[in-house]
């Protein structure tokens, strides 16, 4: 279709980008994100892989996103307007389970067979990576030829070199399967290799493009650390994953932030644990930058820290409460104590923040209504200090965590506890929660395998609503009663091979930016 086929929205977005790397090479990869442009261009992992491909001499890439209401129905490259099916390789960055629907939709619109077993030599080879690979990528396996597990800063480039030099699909799959940390479903079955860890000298990841129409508009994204030193039992990035927390020196972080960047996103699983985080914020305040952080821990908040946040534009102080009660937080191995949360409220008021926003989970294992009542009483007391907003997500068990084998609490249970909390906090706190129904879908996928992944395809083609997912899961016996249990998963356990690879990074929450 070419350049003339691109929509006005795509042309407008391209015109507003700063830092795009225009490049041509004999081997060009279709770099795809299975959500709309505004989400994809707010993903540091996606931007990092884009930058690394464009830096490789014989490689180039063009970007694809899930079309939104402003786009044409067909999946076309932002750079050239070519169809996704024209590229020899498609590289997918998948952040979490519910984006599998975007993979199906993207391939359907591009008229590419969704299932790997239906593709042949005339079709692109599909390689996936992203944050999903740290937990359970098996539901993605029916749709892709290979999955790069974990951090892939240079491992992905090695995969692309293999594909460039391969003579046919069969030899390409065999060559990828021989690489450490690369999962090829047609060869490995359901045996997943260990996640890769990059060499520390390759840190940090940073995104070259400032995109006005991204969710994080015109924000320069850079990681200040990778991994986490904490042991939260629900989190795939806990300290046992890839050696825990690896800190990027302050001077290196600051040196990579361009002078034209006036909005900066500091990304990582534990940004507020960086030993020099206040100094970094103060330095960016001197540059008159507005700054957002992807994670704030309440036990790290001090007067200096919150003052520095205020200086870089924060108007809402956002931190994690995690569990509804002190008992639940103990079971989750969280360090947040009532004194830390009370101090956070006091600091928000002292520094003239509009509100304190707290994130927490409900439906956590062993949770009872008494825990919900404790939460309501405590939040009610906090609301006397500063206005409170709660952001609530139902607990979803994730593979590669200590809580992997715990059941999802159930849709009715979660909805009843949310209703109980809203009733008790009416007029005292703003309570917003993600859908219990969609959390159940996420939980089924998070603990499932290829059958659950195939169910996503069937659900999408039946309209993609909750009823379609429920019917699709019921057909494979995955718990239409609203509960799901993790199944045994075989994981290879050889010694890890250290290679230079990319971290799949969490999306910086735009709500943390003033």
N, C-alpha and C positions, 0 to 999 in steps of 0.2 A: 504493500500500500504506500510506503514511503512517507516522506515528510508531510506531504499534503494531507495525509490521513490522520495526522495527530489533531487532537481536539484543541479548542481554544484554551481549555484549562491546562493542558500539558504545556502548550507554548508559553502561557503566562507563568507557570511554575518554573520552567527552565530560565526564563528571562530574569526571574528574581533570585536565582541561585548565585552564591558567591563561593568560588573555590572548586567548581567542577573541573575535572581533569578530562579534557577532550583528547582522545587518542585513538589511533587505528593500528591494528595488527592483523597478521594473517590468521591468527587463531583468536576468535572473539567469543566470549562466554555471555550467555544470557543470565544476568544476576537478578534473581527474582525474590520478592518479598510478598508472602501470601496475605497481606493486609493492604489497605489503601496507602497512598503516598504519604499522607500526614503521619502515619505510624512508622512506615518504613524508614523515612528520613529522620526520625527521632530515635532510631536504633543505632547505638554505637557499634555493635557487632557487624551490622550490615555495612555501615560506612567504613569500618576498618578493612573488611574484606575487599570492598570496592577500591580503596586506596592501595592495598597491597597488589591486587591484580594489575592496576594501572601502572604500578612501579616496576612490574616485571617486563623485561625487554620484549619478549616475543608474545606477550599476552595483552588482551584488552577485554573490556566488558561493556555491556550496555544494560541499563536498568529497566526492570519491569515491576509493576505493582498491581495488586488486585484493583480492577477498575472500580471507581466510586460513582456517585450520581452525576459527576461532571464529565466522566470519561465515556468513550465509545465502548461498545460491548466487547470488541475484540481486544486481546492482549497484545499491545504494540510497544516496542522499545521507545523509551523517552528520548534516546539519543538520535536514532535514525528513522524511527517509525516502522522498522521491520517487524515481522511477526515472530513470536517466540519459537515457533516450530522451525524457523530457518537457522537456528543456532545449533552447532554441533554438541554443545554442552549447556545444560541449565544448572545453575547453582542456586539452591534454595536456602534461605535463612529462616528457620522456624523457631519462634520464641516459646510457644506453649501449646498445649493440647488442642485448644479450640481453633487454632489456626490451621488444623488439618482440613477443615471445611474450605478455607481459602485456597489450599493446594488443589483440591478437587475442582473448585470453581475456576481457578486460573487455567488449569489444563483443559477443562471443558471449553472455555471461551477461546483458547488457543487452538482448539481442534487437535490436541495431542492425546493419545490414549492415556487414560488416568493410571491404569495398572501397568506395572513394569513388564508383566508377562505378556501384555498385548503389544509392546513396542518391539520394533525390529531395526535393522540397519538404516532404515530411512528416517528414523526418529532420533531426537537428541538423547544423549545419556544424561540422566538426572542424578545430581549429587546434592545431598542435604547436610546442613550443619546448623548450629545455633544453640541457644540455651536448653532446648528440649533434650539435647543429647546427653546432658548431665544426669538426667533422671531415667526416662523410659521412652526411647525412640521407636520401639517395636510397632506401635500403631501406624507409624509413618512408613514402615518397610514395604507395604504393598505398592506404594506409589513411586519409590525411588530405587535407583540402581545401587547407590552406595551412600553411606552416612559417615561423615567425619565426626568422631566422638570427642567431645570436650573442646579444649583450646586448640585453635587451628591456624594460628598466625602465619606459619609457613607450611604446615602440613597440607593445607588446602592448595597452596601453590604447587607443592610436589604432586598432588593428585592431578591438577590441571596439566602439568607437564607430561605425566603418564598418559593422559587422555589425548593430548596433542600428538604424541608419538605412536599411539596404538594404531594397528592396521585395521582392526574390526572390533565389534562390540564384545565378542567373546574374550579376545586377548586383553581388552581394556578392563573388563571385570576381573580377570585373573590377576592382572598387574595391580589393580587397586586392592584386591583382597590380600596381596602379599605385603602391603604397607602396614606398619603398626598403627593401631587405633582407628583403622578404617573398616567399617562393617559393610559387607556385601551380602545382603539377605539371600540371594540365590545360591551363594556358596557357603555361608556361615550358618544358615538356618536361623535359629533364635539365640545363638551364642554370641553375646556382645563382647567386644574387646574392652579393655580398660579405657577410661577417658584420658586424653592426652594432656600433658602439662608443658607449657612453653618455658623456654629459658628466660630467667628474670631480666637479662639484659635487653630483651625485646620489648619490655614494657616501657611506656604505657601504650594502649590503643588510643587512637584519637581520630575524629572524623573530619575530613577536609572540607565538607560542603556545609555552608550556612544556607538553610532553606526557609524562605519566608513563610511558606504554606505548610511547614511541618507542624506537628503538634507542639514541639518545642521550637517555636518560631525563631529563626536567625540565631540559634544557639550553637556555640562551639562545644562539642562533646569530647571529654577527655577523662580517662580513668586516673584516679589518684592511688589506687591499690587494687589488687586482684585477690579474690578469695576472702576468707574470714577466719578470725581466730576463735570465734565463739562456737558453742556446741548445741545450738538450738535443735531440738530433736525432730522438727518438722521440715528443716531446710536442707536442700541438696547442696548448698554452698557452705555447709558447716566446716569446722576446722579439719575434719578428717578428709576433706576433698582437696586433692592436689596440693598438699603441703600447707594448707591454711592460708593465712593472710601474707601477701607479699607487697611491701610498701614501695611506692614510687617516690624518690626524693623530691622534696619541695622545689628545689631549683630546676629540676628537669621538667616538672609539671608546668611551672611558670614560663620556662623558656619556649615551650611548644605552643603556648596560647598566642595567636597572632594579635598584633596591635589593633587590627580593625574589628576584632571580636568584642562586642559590648555586652553580650549575653553569654555566659559560660555555664555549662553543666558539668559538675564533678560527679563521676559515675563510679560505682563499685558496690560490692555487697556490704561494705562496712566503712563508708567514707568518713564518718564521724570518729572512727577509731584511729585515723591517721594521726601520728604524733605531732604533726605540724599543721593540722587543718586550720587552726585559728590564724597562724601566720600566712597561710595561703589566702584565706579570705581577706585579711587585712591588706595584703599586697594587691589583690584584685579590686578592693574598694578604692585604693589609691589610683588605679587605672579607670575608676568610675564604671566598673563592670557590674551588671546585675548577675547574680549567681544562684544556681539551684543545685541542691545536693540530692542524690538518689536515696540516701539513708541517713537518718538521725537516731541515735540511741539515747534514751532519756538519761541513762547514768553518765553520759559524756557531756551533758549540757551544763555549762557554767555561765557565770555572768559575762566573762570575756567572750565565750563562744557565741552566746545569743546576741551580745552587742555587735559582734562581727557579722552575724547573719543579718541583723537590722541594717548595718552599714552597706550591705550588698543587695538590699532591696526587699528582704523578707517582711511580709506583713502578716503572714500566718505561720506560726511555729508548728511544725508537723513532726510527730515522733510516734513510736510504736508502744502500745500497751500490750499487744499480743494476745494474752489470755484474759478472760473476764474476771478472774479472781486471783488472789495471791497463791492459792493452792495450785491452780492450773498453771500459772506461770512457773512455779517450781517444777511441775512435771515436764514442762517444755524446756527446762534449763535456761530460762530467761533471767537476765540480771535486773530487769526493771522492777523496782520496788515502789510501794506507795510514796515513800519519801522522794524518790526521783521524779515521779509524775506530778506530785504536789509542787516540787521545786520548779518543774517545767512550767506549770501554770503561773507561778509567781514571777518567773523570769519573763514569760510572755507579757504579763501585765506591766512589769517594770520597764520593759523595752517597747511599750506602746504597740504591741502586736494586736491585730484585730481579733484573733482567736487562737486557741490551741486545738489542733486537729490530732486525734489519736486513732491509730489503726489497730484493730484487733480481730481475732477469729472467734467464731462460735461453732458449736458442734464438735469441740475438741474431745478426744477420748477421756472418759470418766467425768465429764462435765454434767452438772445437774442444774436444776432451776435455782438452787441456792447460790451457785456461782454467778448466775445471771443477776440475781437480786443483789449480791455483793457489788457487782459491776455498777448497777444502777445507783446504789447508795453512794459509792465512791465518786462516780462521775457527777452526781448531783452536788456533792461537796466541792468538787473542782469548779463547777459552774458558778459558784459564789465568788471565785477568784477572777475568772476570765471566761468569756464565752467559749463553749466547747462544741466541737463537731466530731462525730464518730464515723469512721469509715470501716465497715465491717465486711469480712469475707468469711464464708463457711470454710471450715477445715477440710482440706483435700489431702488424703495420704499420697505421698510421693515415693517412688522407688528410690533406693540408695539413701534412705533415711531410717532412723530407728523406729519411726511410726509407719513404715511402709505397709505393715500387715494389719493395721487398724482399719475398721470399717468406716465408711462415710456414715455420719450420724443418721441420715435419712431426711428427705425433703420436708416432711411434716414436722419433724423434731426441730429442724433449723428454723422453719417459718414460725413455729410457735414460740421459740426462744427470742426471735427477733421481735415478734409482736409484744412479748412480755417486756422486753427492754424498751421498746418505743412507748408503751403505755406508761411505764414508770418514769421515763425521762421527758414526757410530753411537756413542752414549755420550758425545759431546762437545758436541753441539748439537741442539736441537729443530728439525727440518726439516719445514715444512708448505708445501704447494704447491697452487695452484688446478689444476683438471683440464686436462690437455693436450687432451683431446677437446673440451671446451667452449671452450677458447682457440681451437681451430681454427674452431669455429662462429663465434666472435666475429670472427676474422680474415676469414672469407669475407664476413660482413656488412659489416665495416669497409671493404672494398675493392669491394663489390658495388653493385648498382643495384636497380631495381624488381623484376627477376626474382628476386633473392635475397630481397627482402622478401616476395614472394608465396610463396616456398618456406617461410618461417617459418609462414605460415598453414597450408600443407599439413602441415607437420611437427607443429604443435600439434594439428591435428585427427586426426593419427595417433598421438596419445599424448604427443608432445613429448619423447621420448627421443632419445638420440644416433643410434640407427639410423634414426629417422624423419627427422632432419635430414640425415643422410648420403644417404639415398635421395632426398630432395627436392632437395638440391643436385646430385646426380648427374644428375637429370633435366634440368637446365639446363646441364650440362657445367662445373660450378664446382669440380671438383677433388676427386672422391671418394677420391683417393689420399692425402688428408691435406695437400695443399698448395694454396695459392691465390695468385694474382698480381693486383695492382692493375690495373684497366683504365683506359684514358684517360678523363678526365672533363672536360667543357667547363665552364669557370667564367668568368662575366662579369668583365671587368677595368676597368670605369669607375672614376673617382676615387671614393673612399668618401665617403658623405654622413654627417656627424656628426649623430646624433640622440640623444635621451635615451632610452636603452634599458637593459634588464636584463642583468646577467652571469649566465650559467648556471654555477653554482658546483659544485665537486666536493663530494661527500659527506664530511663529517668522519668519519674512521675512529674508531669507538668504542674501539678497542684503544689509542688514544693517551691515553685518559683513565684515570687510576689507579683 
